[in-house]
Amino acid sequence: EFKNVTFTYPQSDYKALNKLNLKLHQNEVISIVGYNGSGKTTFVNLLTELSKKYDGDIIVNNEVINGEMGILKNSTSCIFQDFLQYSFTIRQNICLGNINKEFTDEEIEGILDKVGLLDYVKTLPDGINTMLGQIEKGMELSKGEWQRLAIARLLANDDSKIWILDEPTAFLDPMGEIEIYNLIKSLREDKTILFISHRLGFSRQCDRILVFNQGQVVEDDTPENLMNRSSLYKKMYEVQKKWYE
């Protein structure tokens, strides 16, 4: 729970978050939407403990964790818009998702199977030990394949409770984005997922939609309820609906 959380960046008087109040629950699929500068990324930064300098309270399992480090960071896994494409082997790219675990070849192949890459990787001369990138005679993957490998890193961390997808499919067309989001949703088990995107097609398939505006959540409801009234979300969706319908 974020309770009256306010955050201001250094050398700025503008409140990126302004007494933000929201609750997240286990096993929810949530879409976070809003215009540029509405506070979405700042919220993610606090949720992943990239910053602890805020006013208000962040509460986990009914305990205030202000000033404590590691509780949320160790419980979240993320894919960002500029997710890294490591010039390592396929195995190493996956293992980076959980550096505290020694993976067997069978476990790596099992993860690749879940994200739909195993058959392709088996065609490569070095299999899971194939070097990627542009150094040491590495090979390049397509954008979609790199995307699936990034998802494989998510799966490598069994301890993660929250998956955060912050504009990770910006290079895909709207329908390709929905395909990747559906894959992630199918693999989540009991994890909470936060989808953050300017494109709203997949948001209709989420449990809740949080609409950020001026550092606050101004709408928090199901897609159906938001589409059935004159909501900010509906206004944003109507602008884009030709992409999906």
Disulfide bonds with the S-S distance in Angstrom:
none
